[in-house]
Amino acid sequence: MSIGAVAAQEARKGALMKVQWPNGKVGYADLHPWPELGDHDLSTHLDALRAGKISALVEQVIWLAKRDADARKEGKNLLTGLPKVKNHFLLNDSTKLSDAMIKEIKSAGFTTLKVKVGKDVDQEAKFIARTIKQNTWLTLRLDFNAKVDFSQFERFMSQMGSAERAKIEFIEDPIPWDLDGWREAAKLTTIAMDNELDKVDPERLGSVGELPFKVVVIKPARQDVEAAKDLVSKFNLKCVVTSALDHPVGVVHAAAVAGEIKKILPNNSLEAGCLSLRSYKPNDYSSRIQVQGPYIQSVVGHGVGFDDLLAKVEWTPLKK
Ligand code: MG
């Protein structure tokens, strides 16, 4: 078993998408909604597409598939020639971090651990404080997914001493978006913006004063990458490119975008979060991705790779 091989509790629903353009170009991406985070489910996206309506997630599928199609057409691999980006280690369930696992994480070369929190702030605060004390080599990123209110967030932070706070690189989506609340939260730690971004008009915010977040999480599967990149440059923010905890095709797409952004904005790019393969049981696709410690090294094939596997898929046309 590889480190953190925590298979999803139940199967998740997503679709590999093959997009064909009238000029004959073909590219691939994956559609992986998160109904838990407020997305419509898979069939709703596909039904809409069948009716000619393109959801925001499907728009990203098409954008990514176009990148793949262009690379395939040119006989290029999307990861070739890009700087390697180090990834954090993702911990979906803080109750599952054993001493043996943390040793393995360390020896694999990871130095940053991302932990999803927001279920039980007191228990999680104890866990985070203990993990930081016992592992001084480790930097932590926490993600509340806006699941708590300000008083719970404050209670969590009150349990972090200065030594712990110094080891928390940032906290993502601490509470549901609200400018004043986020400004208060930003007094307690560095805040990162992820899923709440679609509720914000950063252009307007910038004219009002300093942004309450210093880091933007860019998920190519979910967000307009060009707009996010502009936001990062305009306000000189840091960015973290992550997968959407989706199919290995999405992992390679995210890794390619992470490498490109690091190439263009080296001083704004933090460690990425594309290495989410361990969140699922290995499959034919995930085993093709060459991983070395915290780095995604390469994948064989054109575009995002997997040429032979994608050729074997029995595709179902959306329209009959
Ligand atoms: Mg997040």
Boltz pocket constraint, residues with backbone or C-beta under 6 A from the ligand:
constraints:
  - pocket:
      binder: B
      contacts: [[A, 143], [A, 145], [A, 172], [A, 173], [A, 194], [A, 195], [A, 217]]
      max_distance: 6.0
